[in-house]
């Protein structure tokens, strides 16, 4: 047998590996994909817009000098105490948000509750003072390096910029934290789906990958 033939016999596809070698290959791939995880933000941005939350900011590319828009969502995860998601931005009540949220996210009860709560707060303000609910979401003073929802602070205002009573701001803050927790739950589910054994097995089987007998990618 030639040396070339011997080398070729030591090269395997993922499906040709032993179960133990597949596990090693899968675990190595999972570590790579965990580092490179890039979530899809479209559904969170859509929900925020329907609820009246503007979580976008203008940034400038330091290399090109060009401006671009990005969302302010931050997260850490998904395996340590203190992991979570947060955001900053502005809020302006959107009439009809309860209906639009239910139409776009019919199965998402937490978003329904958030829309209902914001609507109730706005209606109370409208009834008592004839004004529209707005607010600002910021990072808390003592957030440190954490980014979970309880690092967020928020203040409720009327449409003229007058700060509302502290109980109203506290309630508004809690609703924004609920929205951040919903974002984190979605990110976690997306991560778990992308890095599950089944998903990685499928990608390694269908990709043009080669391994040695121990499951090390060549």
N, C-alpha and C positions, 0 to 999 in steps of 0.2 A: 504494500500500500504506500502511495506517495505521501510526502509530508503535507502537500496541499490537501489531499483527501482526508488525512488525519485531522487537520484543522477544521475542515468543513463539517466533520462528524461531531465536533464539539460546539457547534453553533445551533441554537434552538429557537424556535418561535415560542411565544408565551404558552400556547396550547400544548406544546410538546414537553413542557417542564413538569416535574413532579409536583405534588401538592405543596410540599415544603418550599421548593424553589419558587413556586408561584407566590406563596405568601411573602417571601423575601422581596421578590420583584415588586409585588403590589405595595408593600410597606414603604419601599424606597420611592416608588412613584407617588405615593400619597404624601410623603414629606415634601417632595418637589411641588406638587400641586397645592399643598397647604400654603407654601411660601408665595406661590404665584396666583393665589385665589383673587379673582377680580369679579366682584358682585355686579349684577345688573340692577341699576337704580331706577329704571323707568317706572315701575309700579309705585315706588315710594314717592317719586316726584309727582306722579299723577295724583295720588291720594292727597299729598300736601296741597297741591293746587286746588283741588276740589274743596278742601277744608278751609282754604284761605290762608295757608301757610306759605310764605315765600322763603324758601331755604336756599336760594341761589345767591352767589356772590360773584363780583367781577374780579378776575385775577389777571396778572400780566406775566407773560412768558419772559423770564429773565434773559433768555438767549436771543429771542427774536424781537422782544419789545411789544408783541401783539397782545391785545386783551382777549379774554375768553370768559365764558360763564361756567361755573361749576357749582355743584351742590355743597352744602356745609356739613353733610353727614360724616360723622366720625364713628369708628367702632373698633373694638378689640375682641378677639375671640379665638377659639370658642371653647376653651377648656379650663379657664382659671377663674377663681373667685374675683369679682370686680369687673369681669368682662361685660360689655354692653354696647349700646349705641347712644349717640346724642346728636344734636344739631343746634344751630343758631339761626335766627331769622326774624322776620316780621310777620304779623298776623293782621288780617283785615277780614271781618266777617263777610261770608258770601251767602246771600239769600238763596234758599233752595238747596243748600249743601246736603241736607238729609236725603233728599230725593236723588241727587246726582251721585252721591256716594253709594247708595243702595243699588242704583242702576249699574254702576261700574264695578262694584265689589259686592255682589248680592249675597255671598256666603260669609262675609267678614263681619261678624257681630261686633267686634271691638271697634271697628271704624264707624259702624252705625251708632254705637254708644258715644263715641267721641263727637260725631256730628250732632247728635241729639243734645249732648251737654253744652256744646258751644252755642247751639241755637237757643237753648233755654237761658243761658247767660245773657245772650244778646237781647232776647225778648224781654227779659226782666229790666235790663238797662233802658231799652226802648220805651217800655211802659212807664217806668218811673221818671226818666229824664229826657226821653225823646231823642236819645243819641245812639250811635252805632259802636259796637264793640271792636276794639283793636288791641294789639299787644306787641310786645317785643320779647324774644327768647334769646338768652345769653348763657354763657358759661358762668357757673358760680365762682365766687371769690376763692373758694378752697378746693377747687376741683383737682389740683395737682396734675399728675400724669394720667389720671383715670378719665374715661370718656363715657361711662355708663349714664343712664338717664338721670340719676340723682346728682350728677355734676351740673345739671342744667338749672338755671333760674329763669324766671319769667315775670313780667309785669303787665298788668292789664290797664288799658287806657280807654278813654272815650275818643270819639272821632276828632275832638279838638286838642288831643294830646294831654288831657288832664288825667293824672294817675287815679285809678279807682281804689276803693278801700282795700285794705290788706287781705281781708277774707276772700274778696273776688280775685285778687292777684294770686293768692295761694291756690284757689280752685283752678284758675287758668294754668298755672304752673303744673299742677298735677295732671291736667288733661294733656298738656304738651309732653310730659314724661310718659304718659300712656302711649302716645303716638310714637315716641322714641323706642319704647319697649316693643311695640308692634313691628317697627323697622328691624330691630335686632332679631326678633323671632324669625322673620322672613330671611334675614341674612344667614342665620344659623341653619335653617332648613335647606337653603340653597347650598351652603357649604357641605352639609351632611349628604345631600344628594350627589354633589359632584365628587365627593371623596369616599363614597360607599364602596364596599368590596365589589358589588355588582357593576357599578359604573366604571371603576378602574379596570376590572377584568375585561369589560367590553372594549375599552380604549386600547388596552395592551394587546388584545386579540386581533383587533381590526387594524391597528397601526403597523407600520413597517419596522418593527422592532426585532432585535436579535439579542439573545442572552447566552451566557455560558451555563453550564450544568447546574450551578448554584443559584441561578436566578439573577446574576449581575448583568445589567444591560451593557452591551458591547457598543 
